């Protein structure tokens, strides 16, 4: 898949509101250091979607988002067990979330907090957290390899939760579906752009780092060097959203050379249709 001329990583946010300081975008060409896209800009999710569609048409780019493209399905045979009328494939489920989450700027907090509240863990009053936490098959594969995937799409409490970001991301996927290929739900066509799910910790591990956050240029550039990238040219100390995006863009570029990058062991047509897969797990 060397036809991709760029890798772009988007550190995503599921926060309520119209603009989000937690979103950062970084890009890598075929060589050279990763760079921030619009550094200092406070992105909206809608603006990210519009920018991505326009950029996808410019040159073949692999875009990565750090949210779950679908909830777990294989483990229980349903996204929301016990509910009626819930789709059984990822693309229709994105439309299902879109139709039931009127939140501004592609937000989806109301989907978790009101529409399907019993399925999400918000705290001890909900009962035993372990009863809510479910993982996809690619997450189990990462855990088995020591990758430590700890957050579930049904866990909606705390700073490390990914539920709100993931369901907001599903709304974004619904909006760009048909405009850009979404892997692995769609096949990747040589010379065209595609969108994939990413997980920053994979690339930090590939760089030999045990921690999860980088907040200095020195630590960032050590990670980039380990991933075969020149140092980032920053004139300021980055925050952890920016370093996540920069490291992941470089890590994605390095992973493109892996022979199983888009054909990981364990990814079946059924999983591609329902749960998806994280780029970087092989």
C-alpha positions in Angstrom: 0.0 0.0 0.0 2.9 2.3 -0.7 0.6 4.3 -3.0 -0.3 6.4 0.0 1.8 9.6 -0.2 0.7 10.9 3.2 -0.3 9.6 6.6 -2.5 11.9 8.8 -3.4 11.3 12.4 -6.2 13.0 14.2 -6.3 13.1 18.0 -10.1 13.1 18.4 -12.5 14.4 21.0 -16.0 13.5 22.1 -16.5 16.6 24.4 -19.7 18.6 24.3 -19.6 21.9 22.5 -18.8 23.4 19.1 -15.0 23.6 19.2 -12.5 21.3 21.0 -9.0 22.0 22.3 -8.5 18.2 22.5 -8.4 17.8 18.7 -5.0 17.8 17.0 -4.1 16.9 13.4 -0.6 15.9 12.2 0.6 14.8 8.8 3.6 13.0 7.3 4.8 12.8 3.7 6.7 9.9 2.3 9.7 11.1 4.2 10.6 14.0 6.4 9.2 14.8 9.9 5.6 14.9 10.9 4.0 18.4 11.1 1.0 19.8 12.8 -1.8 20.9 10.6 -3.1 24.4 11.6 -1.2 24.5 14.9 -3.0 26.6 17.4 -6.3 26.2 15.6 -9.3 25.1 17.8 -11.0 22.5 15.6 -14.6 21.6 15.4 -15.5 18.0 14.5 -17.5 19.2 11.5 -14.5 21.2 10.3 -12.3 18.1 10.6 -14.8 16.1 8.4 -14.9 18.9 5.8 -11.1 19.2 5.7 -10.6 15.5 5.4 -12.9 15.1 2.4 -11.2 18.0 0.6 -7.7 16.7 1.4 -8.6 13.1 0.5 -9.3 14.3 -3.1 -5.9 16.1 -3.3 -3.6 13.1 -2.9 -3.8 9.5 -1.7 -3.7 9.8 2.1 -4.3 7.4 4.9 -6.2 9.2 7.7 -6.2 7.8 11.2 -8.7 8.5 14.0 -8.2 7.4 17.6 -11.7 6.2 18.3 -13.5 2.9 18.0 -15.2 2.7 14.6 -17.9 0.4 16.0 -18.8 -1.1 19.4 -18.0 -4.8 20.1 -20.3 -7.2 18.2 -18.8 -10.6 18.0 -18.6 -11.2 21.7 -22.4 -11.0 22.3 -23.8 -11.0 18.7 -25.2 -7.5 19.1 -24.1 -3.9 19.7 -26.8 -3.3 22.3 -28.1 -6.7 23.4 -31.8 -6.8 24.2 -32.7 -3.8 22.1 -34.9 -4.1 19.1 -34.3 -2.4 15.8 -30.6 -2.0 16.2 -28.6 -2.6 13.0 -26.1 -5.5 12.8 -23.4 -3.9 10.7 -21.2 -0.9 11.3 -22.3 1.3 8.5 -26.0 1.0 9.3 -25.1 1.5 13.0 -23.4 4.8 12.2 -26.7 5.9 10.6 -28.6 4.7 13.7 -26.4 6.8 16.0 -26.7 9.8 13.6 -30.5 9.6 13.7 -30.6 9.5 17.5 -27.9 12.0 18.5 -29.0 15.6 17.8 -26.0 17.0 19.7 -24.2 19.9 18.1 -21.1 19.4 16.1 -21.5 15.7 15.5 -21.6 15.1 19.3 -23.2 11.9 20.6 -23.3 12.3 24.4 -27.1 12.2 24.4 -27.0 8.8 22.7 -25.1 7.4 25.8 -26.8 9.5 28.5 -30.4 9.2 27.4 -31.2 7.1 24.3 -29.4 3.9 25.4 -28.4 4.8 29.0 -28.6 1.3 30.5 -25.8 0.0 28.2 -23.1 2.5 29.4 -21.2 2.7 32.6 -21.2 6.2 34.2 -20.2 5.3 37.8 -20.7 3.0 40.8 -24.4 3.6 40.9 -24.7 1.6 37.6 -23.4 -1.5 39.3 -20.2 -3.6 38.6 -18.1 -2.0 35.9 -17.0 -5.4 34.6 -20.5 -6.1 33.6 -20.4 -3.3 31.1 -16.9 -3.6 29.7 -16.7 -5.5 26.4 -14.0 -5.5 23.8 -13.7 -6.2 20.1 -11.7 -9.0 18.7 -8.8 -6.7 17.6 -8.7 -5.4 21.2 -8.4 -8.9 22.5 -5.6 -9.5 20.1 -3.8 -6.4 21.2 -4.2 -7.3 24.9 -2.8 -10.8 24.2 0.3 -9.2 22.7 0.8 -7.0 25.7 -0.6 -3.9 24.1 -2.8 -3.0 27.1 -6.1 -1.9 25.5 -7.9 -0.8 28.7 -10.8 1.4 27.6 -14.1 0.0 26.3 -16.7 1.7 24.1 -19.2 1.2 26.8 -17.2 2.9 29.6 -18.3 6.5 29.8 -16.6 7.7 32.9 -13.3 9.3 33.7 -10.5 11.0 31.7 -9.5 7.8 30.0 -13.0 6.9 28.7 -13.5 6.6 25.0 -17.2 6.1 24.7 -18.2 9.7 23.9 -15.3 10.1 21.4 -16.2 6.9 19.7 -19.9 7.5 19.2 -19.2 11.1 18.1 -16.7 9.5 15.7 -19.4 7.2 14.3 -21.4 10.2 13.4 -18.4 11.6 11.5 -18.0 8.2 9.7 -21.6 8.4 8.7 -21.0 11.8 7.2 -17.9 10.9 5.2 -19.1 7.4 4.2 -19.2 7.1 0.4 -16.8 10.0 0.0 -13.7 8.3 1.4 -13.0 4.6 1.8 -13.3 3.5 5.5 -11.1 0.5 6.3 -11.8 -2.3 6.8 -15.5 -1.8 6.1 -14.5 -0.7 2.5 -11.8 -2.1 0.3 -8.8 0.1 -0.3 -8.3 1.1 -3.9 -4.7 1.8 -5.0 -4.1 5.5 -5.5 -7.1 6.6 -3.4 -7.4 7.9 0.1 -8.7 5.9 3.0 -9.6 6.3 6.7 -8.5 3.9 9.4 -8.8 3.5 13.2 -5.6 4.1 15.2 -4.4 3.7 18.7 -1.5 5.8 19.8 -0.1 3.4 22.4 0.7 0.9 19.7 3.2 3.4 18.2 4.6 4.4 21.6 5.2 0.7 22.2 6.8 0.3 18.8 9.1 3.2 19.8 10.2 1.3 22.9 8.3 3.6 25.3 6.3 2.2 28.3 4.5 5.5 29.1 1.3 6.8 27.5 1.9 10.6 27.3 4.6 12.7 25.8 4.7 16.4 26.7 8.1 17.7 25.7 9.9 18.2 22.4 12.8 16.0 23.7 10.6 13.0 24.5 8.6 13.5 21.3 11.7 13.5 19.1 13.2 10.4 20.9 10.0 8.6 20.0 10.1 9.8 16.4 13.7 8.7 16.0 12.8 5.2 17.2 10.1 5.1 14.6 12.5 6.1 11.8 11.4 9.7 11.5 13.4 12.9 11.5 12.6 15.2 14.5 9.6 17.4 14.5 10.3 21.1 13.9 8.4 22.7 16.8 9.1 26.1 18.3 7.1 25.4 21.4 6.5 22.6 23.9 3.6 20.5 22.6 0.7 19.2 24.6 -0.2 15.5 24.8 -2.8 15.8 22.1 -0.3 17.2 19.7 2.4 14.6 20.5 -0.2 11.8 20.1 -1.0 13.1 16.6 2.7 13.6 15.6 3.9 10.2 16.9 0.9 8.4 15.4 1.3 10.0 12.0 5.0 8.8 12.0 4.0 5.4 13.3 1.3 4.9 10.7 3.9 5.7 8.0 6.3 3.2 9.4 3.5 0.5 9.7 2.6 0.9 6.0 5.7 -1.2 5.3 4.4 -4.2 7.3 3.3 -7.0 4.9 0.1 -7.6 7.0 -0.7 -3.9 7.6 -4.1 -4.2 5.8 -4.5 -8.0 6.1 -3.9 -8.7 9.8 -4.3 -12.2 11.1 -7.8 -12.6 12.6 -9.6 -10.0 10.5 -12.5 -11.8 8.8 -15.1 -10.4 6.4 -17.6 -10.6 9.3 -15.5 -8.6 11.7 -14.7 -6.1 8.9 -18.5 -5.6 8.4 -19.4 -5.4 12.1 -16.5 -4.4 14.4 -13.7 -3.2 12.2 -10.1 -3.3 13.2 -7.3 -1.0 14.5 -4.6 -0.2 12.0 -1.3 -1.3 13.7 -2.6 -4.5 15.2 -1.3 -7.5 13.3 
